[in-house]
Structure formats: structure tokens, C-alpha cells
Amino acid sequence: MQQLENDIKALIISSLALEDVTPDDIDASAPLFVDGLGLDSIDALELGLALQKRYGVSLSAESEEVRAHFASVKALAAFVISQGKAQGNPQ
């Protein structure tokens, strides 16, 4: 799980071009939106696409459940694992 969390942190940084942020700067339990990293809805869309490409997970943008998955890096990692996609790009 720790490795997956680190991979997701790196994916967040690369897909959102967060130039001054390192994986160590991101608290896996901290909120990704508003507080914490302060991401917005556009960031959520970009991150969702990156997660789909990398892990093959499917996300519905308006689902309350998806919003819960995007709460933190830990929540995203748990979601990817629950989808059986933790091995990386399935292609």
C-alpha cells in the first residue's frame, strides 16, 4: 500500500504539473481538495484521467462515492486496490 501511495503521489505531481511539490510534501491522509493540496474540480478531472490511464479504473465524475475516493491519497490507493488494479498500467 505504501508503494501504491507513493506512485499516486508521483502521478498527482506529474499529471497536475505541481512543480514545487515532491511526494514527501504530500501527506497521504491529508485532503486533496480545498485544504491540503488545494486542488480544484479541473485538477480532479485531470487526475481522474491520469488514474484511468495508469490503473485502468473507471470513475463516474458526479458520483458521491467517487468524491469519497478523491478525499486523500490513502483513499485513492484503497480505491485502486478495491478495483484490483494496483499492478500499474494493465496494457
C-alpha positions as CSV (number, residue, x, y, z in Angstrom):
1,M,0.0,0.0,0.0
2,Q,2.9,2.4,0.8
3,Q,4.4,1.9,-2.7
4,L,1.0,2.5,-4.3
5,E,0.5,5.7,-2.2
6,N,4.0,6.9,-3.4
7,D,3.1,6.1,-7.0
8,I,-0.2,8.0,-6.7
9,K,1.6,11.0,-5.2
10,A,4.0,11.0,-8.1
11,L,1.1,10.7,-10.5
12,I,-0.6,13.7,-8.9
13,I,2.6,15.7,-9.2
14,S,3.2,14.8,-12.9
15,S,-0.3,14.9,-14.1
16,L,-1.1,18.3,-12.5
17,A,2.4,19.7,-13.1
18,L,2.9,20.6,-9.5
19,E,6.5,21.9,-10.0
20,D,7.3,22.8,-6.4
21,V,5.9,19.7,-4.8
22,T,7.6,16.4,-4.0
23,P,6.0,13.1,-3.0
24,D,7.3,13.7,0.6
25,D,5.4,17.1,0.7
26,I,2.1,15.2,0.2
27,D,0.5,13.8,3.4
28,A,-1.3,10.6,2.3
29,S,-4.1,11.3,4.8
30,A,-4.5,15.0,4.1
31,P,-7.4,16.2,2.0
32,L,-6.6,16.7,-1.7
33,F,-9.2,19.4,-2.3
34,V,-9.7,22.8,-0.6
35,D,-7.4,22.2,2.4
36,G,-4.3,20.0,2.0
37,L,-3.1,20.3,-1.6
38,G,-5.9,22.7,-2.5
39,L,-6.9,21.0,-5.8
40,D,-10.0,22.1,-7.7
41,S,-12.5,20.5,-10.0
42,I,-10.3,20.8,-13.1
43,D,-7.5,19.1,-11.2
44,A,-9.9,16.4,-10.3
45,L,-10.8,15.8,-13.9
46,E,-7.1,15.6,-14.9
47,L,-6.2,13.4,-12.0
48,G,-9.2,11.1,-12.8
49,L,-8.0,10.7,-16.4
50,A,-4.4,10.0,-15.2
51,L,-5.7,7.3,-12.8
52,Q,-7.8,5.8,-15.6
53,K,-4.8,5.6,-17.9
54,R,-2.4,4.4,-15.3
55,Y,-4.5,1.9,-13.4
56,G,-7.5,1.2,-15.7
57,V,-10.0,2.2,-13.1
58,S,-13.4,3.6,-14.1
59,L,-14.7,6.7,-12.4
60,S,-18.1,8.5,-12.7
61,A,-17.5,12.2,-12.2
62,E,-20.7,13.0,-10.4
63,S,-20.8,10.1,-8.0
64,E,-20.6,10.9,-4.3
65,E,-18.7,7.6,-4.0
66,V,-16.0,9.0,-6.4
67,R,-15.8,12.1,-4.3
68,A,-15.0,10.0,-1.3
69,H,-12.3,8.2,-3.2
70,F,-10.6,11.5,-4.0
71,A,-10.6,12.6,-0.4
72,S,-6.9,11.7,0.1
73,V,-4.0,9.7,-1.3
74,K,-4.9,6.9,1.1
75,A,-8.5,6.9,-0.2
76,L,-7.3,6.8,-3.8
77,A,-4.9,3.9,-3.1
78,A,-7.7,2.0,-1.3
79,F,-9.9,2.6,-4.4
80,V,-7.3,1.4,-6.8
81,I,-6.7,-1.8,-4.7
82,S,-10.5,-2.4,-4.5
83,Q,-10.7,-2.3,-8.3
84,G,-7.9,-4.9,-8.5
85,K,-5.7,-2.5,-10.4
86,A,-2.8,-2.0,-8.1
87,Q,-0.3,-3.6,-10.5
88,G,0.0,-0.4,-12.7
89,N,-0.9,0.0,-16.3
90,P,-2.8,-3.1,-17.4
91,Q,-1.9,-2.6,-21.1
